[in-house]
Amino acid sequence: MLLTALALATTANPITLTQPDFDRWMYPYNATPGFRSAAPTFSAYGAGPFDDRDGQALYGWTTGDNLELGWPASAYTIHQCTVSVTILNDNVFYDPTLDDPATHEPDGPQDEDLGRPTILSAAGFRNDFDGWTFGEDGPFGVPSVGTRNCFAADFDDDGQLRDISNSLSDGFVPNEFAIGQTDAVAPGELIPIYTELTFEVDVSDPDIQCYIQNSVSDGLVEFVVSSYHYGTHDGGSYPNWVLKENSLVGLGLIDAARLTIDVEFIEPSGVIGDIDGDGTVGIEDLLKLLAAYGPCPCCASDINGDGVVAVDDLLILIAEWGN
């Protein structure tokens, strides 16, 4: 188990955090929140007044011991972010690709490959909760559709956080952060028990980048794992993901989940228009601004903070030239 400290510098240094500080099975009838050994993810699509993604798993890591907190999100650049989770059963077929939503319909086409993918998403909150106040034992919310206080979320095409718990019923395909992958088996084969699935987060997506930047600034990086695996009270084929309370984790034999994140930190100089943090406004800042032109949430080149690098930002930089 590795924990590498991050030096506060302009160069990126990866940190690996083993075992989440918060983990939780997000299921409406979980009577032991924060104390379970595993979190099954499965679908209840078409089964009644439940979210399509009925069982979800929350994982969160605090970063205050490794990263200086509280700076603007734009001071942090995320070069890489990987999450790994461990499966506790061996009856789940490995599927590393997204499925056609129509394959979930009773009269729809048959899925071309065995299994269902597992996806990683943002952690969204409602009813005035956030990651800190919800922790891992906050109230689930009223058991119904679209009511859970913590939920799997993505960013829609307008960059707005969106609950994806009912993406099938609502007729959209989520913009997932990552799909779980493993080299242990080939697609369509059963995943061996204690296998790690790894999610390589798409940090090139500006909304995902901004989500993690804000999380690092706040000191708590959280994600939700969910899937559309088939499951009933009588059985099914759905994954059980290890939580930190599992006895094997306590014995040091397996990890529940692991976060590896590569962060570049540039302390803001406080000079308006100084994008590269060298204390002056000049050609390097102009080049960075031009390279970031367009939608750019949490971007240092977005000088006026409206989420877009455009002419207004360029005019501000020119007006501050040489300062």
C-alpha positions as a LaTeX table, in Angstrom:
\begin{tabular}{lrrr}
\hline
Residue & $x$ (\AA) & $y$ (\AA) & $z$ (\AA) \\
\hline
Met1 & 0.00 & 0.00 & 0.00 \\
Leu2 & 1.60 & 3.22 & $-1.20$ \\
Leu3 & 1.10 & 6.83 & $-0.21$ \\
Thr4 & 3.38 & 9.22 & $-2.07$ \\
Ala5 & 3.46 & 12.85 & $-0.93$ \\
Leu6 & 2.91 & 15.52 & $-3.56$ \\
Ala7 & 5.40 & 18.35 & $-3.64$ \\
Leu8 & 3.80 & 21.72 & $-4.20$ \\
Ala9 & 5.58 & 22.67 & $-7.41$ \\
Thr10 & 4.88 & 23.39 & $-11.03$ \\
Thr11 & 5.76 & 19.81 & $-11.98$ \\
Ala12 & 3.29 & 16.96 & $-11.70$ \\
Asn13 & 3.89 & 14.23 & $-9.12$ \\
Pro14 & 1.43 & 11.34 & $-8.79$ \\
Ile15 & $-0.02$ & 10.29 & $-5.46$ \\
Thr16 & $-1.66$ & 6.95 & $-4.75$ \\
Leu17 & $-4.19$ & 6.68 & $-1.94$ \\
Thr18 & $-5.10$ & 3.17 & $-0.82$ \\
Gln19 & $-8.43$ & 2.68 & 0.92 \\
Pro20 & $-11.09$ & 5.37 & 0.66 \\
Asp21 & $-11.89$ & 7.59 & 3.60 \\
Phe22 & $-15.60$ & 7.38 & 2.72 \\
Asp23 & $-17.35$ & 4.48 & 1.04 \\
Arg24 & $-21.00$ & 3.58 & 0.99 \\
Trp25 & $-23.46$ & 1.25 & $-0.64$ \\
Met26 & $-26.09$ & 3.63 & $-2.02$ \\
Tyr27 & $-29.23$ & 1.49 & $-1.88$ \\
Pro28 & $-32.56$ & 2.69 & $-0.49$ \\
Tyr29 & $-32.85$ & $-0.17$ & 2.01 \\
Asn30 & $-29.26$ & $-0.33$ & 3.23 \\
Ala31 & $-29.70$ & $-0.56$ & 6.98 \\
Thr32 & $-25.96$ & $-0.33$ & 7.76 \\
Pro33 & $-24.60$ & 2.65 & 5.81 \\
Gly34 & $-20.88$ & 3.08 & 6.24 \\
Phe35 & $-20.41$ & $-0.36$ & 7.83 \\
Arg36 & $-20.97$ & $-2.88$ & 5.05 \\
Ser37 & $-18.27$ & $-5.14$ & 3.61 \\
Ala38 & $-19.45$ & $-4.90$ & $-0.01$ \\
Ala39 & $-21.54$ & $-2.73$ & $-2.31$ \\
Pro40 & $-23.43$ & $-4.55$ & $-5.10$ \\
Thr41 & $-24.31$ & $-2.53$ & $-8.20$ \\
Phe42 & $-27.31$ & $-3.57$ & $-10.25$ \\
Ser43 & $-30.34$ & $-2.37$ & $-12.17$ \\
Ala44 & $-33.99$ & $-2.17$ & $-11.21$ \\
Tyr45 & $-35.07$ & $-0.88$ & $-14.62$ \\
Gly46 & $-38.74$ & $-1.72$ & $-15.19$ \\
Ala47 & $-39.10$ & $-3.25$ & $-11.72$ \\
Gly48 & $-41.17$ & $-0.59$ & $-10.00$ \\
Pro49 & $-40.67$ & 2.73 & $-8.21$ \\
Phe50 & $-36.88$ & 2.47 & $-8.00$ \\
Asp51 & $-34.01$ & 4.16 & $-9.78$ \\
Asp52 & $-32.79$ & 2.36 & $-12.89$ \\
Arg53 & $-29.34$ & 2.21 & $-11.29$ \\
Asp54 & $-30.69$ & 0.91 & $-8.02$ \\
Gly55 & $-27.48$ & $-0.20$ & $-6.29$ \\
Gln56 & $-24.61$ & 2.28 & $-6.48$ \\
Ala57 & $-21.23$ & 2.49 & $-4.72$ \\
Leu58 & $-19.73$ & 5.74 & $-3.41$ \\
Tyr59 & $-15.96$ & 6.06 & $-2.92$ \\
Gly60 & $-14.18$ & 9.17 & $-1.60$ \\
Trp61 & $-10.62$ & 10.10 & $-0.65$ \\
Thr62 & $-9.50$ & 13.11 & 1.40 \\
Thr63 & $-6.38$ & 14.78 & 0.00 \\
Gly64 & $-5.54$ & 17.40 & 2.62 \\
Asp65 & $-2.46$ & 15.49 & 3.83 \\
Asn66 & $-0.99$ & 15.49 & 0.33 \\
Leu67 & $-2.21$ & 18.64 & $-1.40$ \\
Glu68 & $-2.47$ & 22.25 & $-0.30$ \\
Leu69 & $-6.16$ & 23.10 & $-0.22$ \\
Gly70 & $-8.27$ & 26.15 & $-0.86$ \\
Trp71 & $-6.65$ & 27.61 & $-3.95$ \\
Pro72 & $-8.84$ & 28.39 & $-6.98$ \\
Ala73 & $-9.63$ & 25.27 & $-8.99$ \\
Ser74 & $-7.65$ & 26.70 & $-11.92$ \\
Ala75 & $-4.44$ & 26.44 & $-9.85$ \\
Tyr76 & $-4.58$ & 22.66 & $-10.21$ \\
Thr77 & $-4.19$ & 20.76 & $-13.46$ \\
Ile78 & $-5.10$ & 17.07 & $-13.42$ \\
His79 & $-2.82$ & 15.14 & $-15.77$ \\
Gln80 & $-4.06$ & 11.69 & $-14.84$ \\
Cys81 & $-6.65$ & 10.13 & $-12.54$ \\
Thr82 & $-7.23$ & 6.41 & $-12.07$ \\
Val83 & $-9.63$ & 4.61 & $-9.73$ \\
Ser84 & $-9.44$ & 0.88 & $-9.01$ \\
Val85 & $-12.10$ & $-1.18$ & $-7.22$ \\
Thr86 & $-12.06$ & $-4.86$ & $-6.20$ \\
Ile87 & $-14.79$ & $-7.39$ & $-6.97$ \\
Leu88 & $-15.88$ & $-9.84$ & $-4.25$ \\
Asn89 & $-17.67$ & $-12.47$ & $-6.36$ \\
Asp90 & $-16.92$ & $-14.59$ & $-9.41$ \\
Asn91 & $-20.20$ & $-14.85$ & $-11.34$ \\
Val92 & $-19.98$ & $-11.62$ & $-13.35$ \\
Phe93 & $-19.10$ & $-11.55$ & $-17.04$ \\
Tyr94 & $-16.50$ & $-8.98$ & $-18.06$ \\
Asp95 & $-17.80$ & $-6.32$ & $-20.45$ \\
Pro96 & $-15.46$ & $-3.36$ & $-21.10$ \\
Thr97 & $-17.68$ & $-1.56$ & $-23.62$ \\
Leu98 & $-20.93$ & 0.40 & $-23.50$ \\
Asp99 & $-24.13$ & $-1.40$ & $-24.50$ \\
Asp100 & $-26.91$ & $-0.23$ & $-26.77$ \\
Pro101 & $-29.70$ & 1.02 & $-24.43$ \\
Ala102 & $-32.20$ & $-0.89$ & $-26.59$ \\
Thr103 & $-30.72$ & $-4.19$ & $-25.34$ \\
His104 & $-32.31$ & $-3.49$ & $-21.95$ \\
Glu105 & $-35.82$ & $-3.58$ & $-23.43$ \\
Pro106 & $-37.84$ & $-6.84$ & $-23.29$ \\
Asp107 & $-38.42$ & $-6.74$ & $-27.05$ \\
Gly108 & $-35.10$ & $-5.09$ & $-27.92$ \\
Pro109 & $-32.11$ & $-6.57$ & $-29.72$ \\
Gln110 & $-29.89$ & $-9.05$ & $-27.93$ \\
Asp111 & $-26.69$ & $-7.66$ & $-26.45$ \\
Glu112 & $-23.80$ & $-8.64$ & $-28.71$ \\
Asp113 & $-21.52$ & $-9.53$ & $-25.78$ \\
Leu114 & $-22.04$ & $-11.16$ & $-22.42$ \\
Gly115 & $-22.27$ & $-8.98$ & $-19.35$ \\
Arg116 & $-22.79$ & $-5.31$ & $-18.68$ \\
Pro117 & $-20.15$ & $-2.60$ & $-18.27$ \\
Thr118 & $-19.44$ & $-0.87$ & $-14.97$ \\
Ile119 & $-18.99$ & 2.87 & $-15.18$ \\
Leu120 & $-17.42$ & 5.54 & $-13.01$ \\
Ser121 & $-19.18$ & 8.88 & $-12.59$ \\
Ala122 & $-19.20$ & 12.02 & $-10.48$ \\
Ala123 & $-20.82$ & 12.03 & $-7.06$ \\
Gly124 & $-23.79$ & 14.39 & $-7.08$ \\
Phe125 & $-25.76$ & 15.57 & $-4.05$ \\
Arg126 & $-29.14$ & 17.13 & $-3.38$ \\
Asn127 & $-31.09$ & 18.56 & $-0.43$ \\
Asp128 & $-28.15$ & 20.77 & 0.61 \\
Phe129 & $-25.76$ & 17.86 & 1.14 \\
Asp130 & $-22.20$ & 17.78 & $-0.15$ \\
Gly131 & $-19.44$ & 15.21 & 0.15 \\
Trp132 & $-18.39$ & 16.41 & 3.58 \\
Thr133 & $-21.82$ & 16.71 & 5.18 \\
Phe134 & $-23.05$ & 13.45 & 3.66 \\
Gly135 & $-19.92$ & 11.53 & 4.59 \\
Glu136 & $-20.65$ & 7.82 & 4.26 \\
Asp137 & $-23.62$ & 7.53 & 6.61 \\
Gly138 & $-25.80$ & 10.45 & 5.54 \\
Pro139 & $-29.52$ & 9.76 & 4.99 \\
Phe140 & $-30.31$ & 8.07 & 1.68 \\
Gly141 & $-33.48$ & 10.11 & 1.14 \\
Val142 & $-37.03$ & 8.97 & 0.48 \\
Pro143 & $-36.90$ & 5.59 & $-1.34$ \\
Ser144 & $-38.31$ & 6.50 & $-4.73$ \\
Val145 & $-37.19$ & 7.58 & $-8.19$ \\
Gly146 & $-34.73$ & 10.47 & $-8.39$ \\
Thr147 & $-34.74$ & 11.22 & $-4.67$ \\
Arg148 & $-31.45$ & 9.84 & $-3.31$ \\
Asn149 & $-29.29$ & 12.44 & $-1.58$ \\
Cys150 & $-26.11$ & 11.07 & $-3.20$ \\
Phe151 & $-26.23$ & 9.87 & $-6.79$ \\
Ala152 & $-24.18$ & 8.91 & $-9.82$ \\
Ala153 & $-23.85$ & 11.99 & $-12.01$ \\
Asp154 & $-22.37$ & 13.19 & $-15.28$ \\
Phe155 & $-22.19$ & 16.50 & $-17.11$ \\
Asp156 & $-24.68$ & 17.09 & $-19.89$ \\
Asp157 & $-23.83$ & 18.78 & $-23.18$ \\
Asp158 & $-24.29$ & 22.18 & $-21.52$ \\
Gly159 & $-21.83$ & 21.33 & $-18.77$ \\
Gln160 & $-24.52$ & 20.94 & $-16.11$ \\
Leu161 & $-24.29$ & 18.23 & $-13.46$ \\
Arg162 & $-26.98$ & 15.61 & $-14.16$ \\
Asp163 & $-28.32$ & 12.66 & $-12.17$ \\
Ile164 & $-27.78$ & 9.54 & $-14.32$ \\
Ser165 & $-29.59$ & 7.15 & $-11.98$ \\
Asn166 & $-32.45$ & 6.90 & $-14.46$ \\
Ser167 & $-30.69$ & 7.36 & $-17.79$ \\
Leu168 & $-32.57$ & 4.46 & $-19.40$ \\
Ser169 & $-35.99$ & 5.72 & $-18.36$ \\
Asp170 & $-35.04$ & 9.30 & $-19.23$ \\
Gly171 & $-33.74$ & 8.28 & $-22.66$ \\
Phe172 & $-30.14$ & 9.49 & $-22.65$ \\
Val173 & $-26.69$ & 7.90 & $-22.68$ \\
Pro174 & $-24.51$ & 9.16 & $-19.82$ \\
Asn175 & $-21.19$ & 10.88 & $-20.43$ \\
Glu176 & $-19.33$ & 8.45 & $-18.22$ \\
Phe177 & $-15.99$ & 9.34 & $-16.60$ \\
Ala178 & $-14.57$ & 5.88 & $-17.38$ \\
Ile179 & $-15.50$ & 2.23 & $-18.01$ \\
Gly180 & $-14.03$ & $-0.48$ & $-15.77$ \\
Gln181 & $-11.20$ & $-2.45$ & $-17.38$ \\
Thr182 & $-9.05$ & $-5.45$ & $-16.48$ \\
Asp183 & $-6.39$ & $-7.57$ & $-18.17$ \\
Ala184 & $-7.24$ & $-10.59$ & $-16.02$ \\
Val185 & $-9.80$ & $-12.01$ & $-18.47$ \\
Ala186 & $-11.07$ & $-11.50$ & $-21.98$ \\
Pro187 & $-14.44$ & $-9.84$ & $-22.65$ \\
Gly188 & $-17.27$ & $-12.31$ & $-22.10$ \\
Glu189 & $-15.37$ & $-14.36$ & $-19.52$ \\
Leu190 & $-16.21$ & $-14.52$ & $-15.82$ \\
Ile191 & $-14.22$ & $-12.08$ & $-13.69$ \\
Pro192 & $-12.23$ & $-13.93$ & $-10.97$ \\
Ile193 & $-12.91$ & $-13.04$ & $-7.36$ \\
Tyr194 & $-10.68$ & $-10.26$ & $-5.95$ \\
Thr195 & $-9.95$ & $-8.89$ & $-9.42$ \\
Glu196 & $-9.41$ & $-5.15$ & $-9.62$ \\
Leu197 & $-11.31$ & $-3.19$ & $-12.25$ \\
Thr198 & $-9.53$ & 0.00 & $-13.21$ \\
Phe199 & $-11.15$ & 3.22 & $-14.39$ \\
Glu200 & $-8.90$ & 5.60 & $-16.32$ \\
Val201 & $-10.75$ & 8.89 & $-15.92$ \\
Asp202 & $-11.06$ & 11.04 & $-19.05$ \\
Val203 & $-9.31$ & 14.16 & $-17.72$ \\
Ser204 & $-9.18$ & 15.58 & $-21.26$ \\
Asp205 & $-12.90$ & 16.31 & $-20.94$ \\
Pro206 & $-13.08$ & 19.92 & $-19.63$ \\
Asp207 & $-16.08$ & 19.26 & $-17.38$ \\
Ile208 & $-14.49$ & 16.18 & $-15.82$ \\
Gln209 & $-11.21$ & 18.08 & $-15.43$ \\
Cys210 & $-13.07$ & 20.88 & $-13.66$ \\
Tyr211 & $-14.91$ & 18.44 & $-11.39$ \\
Ile212 & $-11.64$ & 16.95 & $-10.16$ \\
Gln213 & $-9.96$ & 20.37 & $-9.90$ \\
Asn214 & $-12.77$ & 21.56 & $-7.63$ \\
Ser215 & $-12.56$ & 18.33 & $-5.65$ \\
Val216 & $-8.82$ & 18.71 & $-5.11$ \\
Ser217 & $-9.28$ & 22.33 & $-4.06$ \\
Asp218 & $-11.92$ & 21.20 & $-1.56$ \\
Gly219 & $-9.83$ & 18.30 & $-0.29$ \\
Leu220 & $-12.28$ & 15.48 & $-1.07$ \\
Val221 & $-12.26$ & 13.54 & $-4.35$ \\
Glu222 & $-15.37$ & 11.36 & $-4.80$ \\
Phe223 & $-16.77$ & 9.08 & $-7.47$ \\
Val224 & $-19.72$ & 6.72 & $-7.85$ \\
Val225 & $-19.56$ & 3.26 & $-9.42$ \\
Ser226 & $-22.75$ & 1.99 & $-11.04$ \\
Ser227 & $-23.94$ & $-0.56$ & $-13.58$ \\
Tyr228 & $-26.99$ & $-2.07$ & $-15.25$ \\
His229 & $-26.32$ & $-5.65$ & $-14.21$ \\
Tyr230 & $-29.31$ & $-7.92$ & $-13.72$ \\
Gly231 & $-30.21$ & $-8.71$ & $-10.15$ \\
Thr232 & $-33.10$ & $-9.90$ & $-8.02$ \\
His233 & $-33.49$ & $-10.93$ & $-4.38$ \\
Asp234 & $-33.26$ & $-14.53$ & $-5.63$ \\
Gly235 & $-30.01$ & $-14.11$ & $-7.54$ \\
Gly236 & $-28.67$ & $-12.64$ & $-10.74$ \\
Ser237 & $-25.25$ & $-11.77$ & $-12.10$ \\
Tyr238 & $-24.10$ & $-8.50$ & $-10.60$ \\
Pro239 & $-20.80$ & $-7.36$ & $-9.04$ \\
Asn240 & $-20.19$ & $-6.92$ & $-5.32$ \\
Trp241 & $-17.51$ & $-4.26$ & $-4.81$ \\
Val242 & $-15.29$ & $-4.43$ & $-1.75$ \\
Leu243 & $-15.70$ & $-1.69$ & 0.86 \\
Lys244 & $-13.05$ & $-0.72$ & 3.40 \\
Glu245 & $-14.90$ & $-2.46$ & 6.26 \\
Asn246 & $-14.30$ & $-5.86$ & 4.64 \\
Ser247 & $-12.23$ & $-8.09$ & 6.94 \\
Leu248 & $-9.75$ & $-8.89$ & 4.14 \\
Val249 & $-9.02$ & $-5.18$ & 3.84 \\
Gly250 & $-8.42$ & $-4.98$ & 7.57 \\
Leu251 & $-5.93$ & $-7.86$ & 7.30 \\
Gly252 & $-4.09$ & $-6.07$ & 4.48 \\
Leu253 & $-4.80$ & $-8.82$ & 1.94 \\
Ile254 & $-6.74$ & $-6.72$ & $-0.58$ \\
Asp255 & $-7.57$ & $-3.09$ & $-1.23$ \\
Ala256 & $-11.15$ & $-1.91$ & $-1.28$ \\
Ala257 & $-10.42$ & 0.85 & $-3.75$ \\
Arg258 & $-7.46$ & 2.95 & $-4.80$ \\
Leu259 & $-7.07$ & 6.45 & $-6.21$ \\
Thr260 & $-4.01$ & 7.53 & $-8.20$ \\
Ile261 & $-3.97$ & 11.16 & $-9.23$ \\
Asp262 & $-1.35$ & 13.25 & $-10.98$ \\
Val263 & $-1.74$ & 16.93 & $-10.15$ \\
Glu264 & 0.23 & 19.95 & $-11.31$ \\
Phe265 & $-0.07$ & 22.88 & $-8.94$ \\
Ile266 & 0.83 & 26.46 & $-9.89$ \\
Glu267 & 0.32 & 28.97 & $-7.10$ \\
Pro268 & $-1.48$ & 32.03 & $-8.49$ \\
Ser269 & 0.61 & 35.18 & $-8.38$ \\
Gly270 & $-2.38$ & 37.44 & $-7.83$ \\
Val271 & $-1.55$ & 39.43 & $-10.97$ \\
Ile272 & $-4.58$ & 39.74 & $-13.25$ \\
Gly273 & $-3.87$ & 38.05 & $-16.57$ \\
Asp274 & $-0.87$ & 36.11 & $-15.26$ \\
Ile275 & $-1.92$ & 32.66 & $-16.45$ \\
Asp276 & 1.38 & 30.81 & $-16.04$ \\
Gly277 & 2.00 & 32.12 & $-12.51$ \\
Asp278 & 5.39 & 33.75 & $-13.16$ \\
Gly279 & 4.28 & 37.11 & $-11.75$ \\
Thr280 & 4.09 & 39.00 & $-15.05$ \\
Val281 & 1.74 & 39.18 & $-18.03$ \\
Gly282 & 3.48 & 38.43 & $-21.29$ \\
Ile283 & 3.81 & 36.22 & $-24.33$ \\
Glu284 & 3.58 & 32.89 & $-22.46$ \\
Asp285 & 0.27 & 33.94 & $-20.97$ \\
Leu286 & $-1.00$ & 34.98 & $-24.39$ \\
Leu287 & $-0.03$ & 31.62 & $-25.89$ \\
Lys288 & $-1.75$ & 29.72 & $-23.08$ \\
Leu289 & $-4.89$ & 31.82 & $-23.52$ \\
Leu290 & $-5.00$ & 31.22 & $-27.26$ \\
Ala291 & $-4.44$ & 27.47 & $-26.78$ \\
Ala292 & $-7.41$ & 27.32 & $-24.39$ \\
Tyr293 & $-9.79$ & 29.36 & $-26.56$ \\
Gly294 & $-13.38$ & 28.21 & $-26.26$ \\
Pro295 & $-15.35$ & 26.55 & $-23.42$ \\
Cys296 & $-12.93$ & 26.05 & $-20.53$ \\
Pro297 & $-14.44$ & 25.55 & $-17.04$ \\
Cys298 & $-11.98$ & 25.97 & $-14.16$ \\
Cys299 & $-9.38$ & 27.24 & $-16.63$ \\
Ala300 & $-6.67$ & 29.73 & $-15.63$ \\
Ser301 & $-7.02$ & 31.32 & $-19.07$ \\
Asp302 & $-10.65$ & 32.16 & $-18.28$ \\
Ile303 & $-9.67$ & 35.44 & $-16.67$ \\
Asn304 & $-13.20$ & 36.76 & $-16.16$ \\
Gly305 & $-14.48$ & 33.43 & $-14.82$ \\
Asp306 & $-17.44$ & 32.95 & $-17.16$ \\
Gly307 & $-16.43$ & 29.41 & $-18.18$ \\
Val308 & $-15.31$ & 30.41 & $-21.68$ \\
Val309 & $-11.97$ & 31.72 & $-22.95$ \\
Ala310 & $-12.92$ & 34.41 & $-25.46$ \\
Val311 & $-12.33$ & 37.96 & $-26.64$ \\
Asp312 & $-13.17$ & 39.47 & $-23.25$ \\
Asp313 & $-10.36$ & 37.49 & $-21.63$ \\
Leu314 & $-7.97$ & 38.48 & $-24.41$ \\
Leu315 & $-8.80$ & 42.16 & $-23.91$ \\
Ile316 & $-8.17$ & 41.88 & $-20.18$ \\
Leu317 & $-4.81$ & 40.21 & $-20.79$ \\
Ile318 & $-3.78$ & 42.92 & $-23.27$ \\
Ala319 & $-4.83$ & 45.66 & $-20.86$ \\
Glu320 & $-2.63$ & 44.09 & $-18.16$ \\
Trp321 & 0.32 & 43.43 & $-20.50$ \\
Gly322 & 3.66 & 43.98 & $-18.81$ \\
Asn323 & 2.33 & 44.08 & $-15.26$ \\
\hline
\end{tabular}
